[in-house]
Amino acid sequence: MPVPISQMWTVASYVLKQKLSGRKRYPLVLMLEPLFRCNLTCAGCGKIQYPTDILRKNLSPEQCFHAAEECGAPMVSIPGGEPLLHPQIKEIVDGLVARKKYVYLCTNALLLKEKLDLFKPSKYLTFSVHLDGLREQHDSAVGREGAYEKAAAGIREAVNRGFRVTTNTTLFDGADAKSVRAFFDEMMGMGVEGMTLSAGYSYDKAPDQTKFLGRDKTCELFDKILSNRKKTWRFNQSALFLEFLMGKRQYKCTPWGMPTYNIFGWQKPCYLLQDGYVDTFAELIQSSEWHKCGTESGNPKCANCMVHSGYEASAVNDTFGSITGLAATLRSMLFWKHPNKAALKALDEPVERPHGELVTLTVSEQTPREEVT
Ligand code: SF4
């Protein structure tokens, strides 16, 4: 089971409560960014381009707690920036856990091993480690040799000490499906609880604008990766959202499902776009131009977006909002393999690596297991 039953129950009962109360737009996960500074400069990141005075700022623990209470979502994801650089990250995590929020601390894990003593294992706390593939792919994606090794050491230590650990992986143009599947094997071998996947969003501030995937290419890639699944793989994500990434179902964006709070306030309208900030969650819901959100809205900034912060809440809403959605979720979980001969064959087709070189990866080119354990 990729997510503990207690968490599933909390989320299911929360969604049902919102439905029964007739609430049209409700948050599922608070995206809490307590700082923007980071110890990496990834090419696809849209958060580290702020001037130094902004990068130096931190949200206080009180601001974080106020945002969590104001919004009321049962889960809090803490991205950034790198949250482990926040001087009061322990207080923030402890306070959210005390409020029984399911916290996903998103980290590149460069500091995880040395900071682990700050935290206590809890069903409410998960370290969500950013890894964009096997050693070669990850080090290249984050622009730092040795980043994978360090993160892997952090993962192993956290797993050994009884923490919940997941991975979060963003895939860009040129990603090799076969290598990503080998990466899944690697992660499950390390004992992570589950994996999460996302397609890279084309941030206009990202240093490298050439790596982003269009919708069709996104679906093609995820279909190759997620068809013919291995029994050992576990995903810490909605089964229907994974089918959405594979192009098997359509959803409308529900950006209010994962609202963002950071040093500027509540970000309109979503985690990715910045159409201004407001002081309260209620103002965010009332004043955002939701009709301009989503691929179907015609907003060019949304044209290629399939990101979890817009669409995973839509999938969860589908699961708990209708009998057909629930049945589809159960079917997807029961028939987890998703057999697809064409997708299997496509795994052996040549792919372009991010730097443009045309190659066919063979299993022997993938990082041997002994090198990373
Ligand atoms: S589709 Fe939704 S999540 Fe994606 S950029 Fe547009 S509003 Fe944001």
Boltz pocket constraint, residues with backbone or C-beta under 6 A from the ligand:
constraints:
  - pocket:
      binder: B
      contacts: [[A, 253], [A, 254], [A, 255], [A, 269], [A, 270], [A, 271], [A, 272], [A, 273], [A, 292], [A, 293], [A, 294], [A, 295], [A, 301], [A, 302], [A, 305], [A, 306], [A, 307], [A, 309], [A, 310], [A, 311]]
      max_distance: 6.0
